[in-house]
């Protein structure tokens, strides 16, 4: 009789490591609470109700970090640069976005190594979305 090993557990995704959907919901909700009152960011969100933008961003981040593919199932390829092209995003808007995201990220109180990974992604993305000098 041979001993069998238990099935190997798949590698945990970053999405799972940081707490899954509840974590990304808190991150994005905190961000949009700040957007609602920010004189630089609010004009970049033309919808009267920020709810749809909040939902899209939450689904995008969840999918990006290894969660459900709901974003692509509903909207197709993210095409971030194309989707942001209609909005003038200069250094002031980029920095306001990073300040709001940074404050929301700090509220999560993630382990430092996870917070740093997420922060580096957010910084890189903010700079990539800038389309004005």
VENPE-V449920 format. One line per field, one symbol per residue. phi: phi as a letter, one per 30 degrees, with the letter a starting at -180 (. if undefined). burial: + if it has 9 or more other C-alpha atoms within 8 Angstrom, else -. A space follows every 10 residues. Layout:
phi: ???
burial: ???
//
This chain:
phi: .cdcddeddd eddeedecji eeddddedde ddddeeccdd deddcdddcd eddddddddd dedecjdece edddbieehe dddcedcdcc eddedddddd ddddddddhd eedddddddd dddededddd bbd
burial: ---------- --+-++-+-+ +-++++++++ ++-+++---+ ++--+----+ --++-+++++ +++-+++--- ++-----+-- -------+++ +-++-+++-+ ++++++-+-- ---++---+- -++--+--++ ---
//
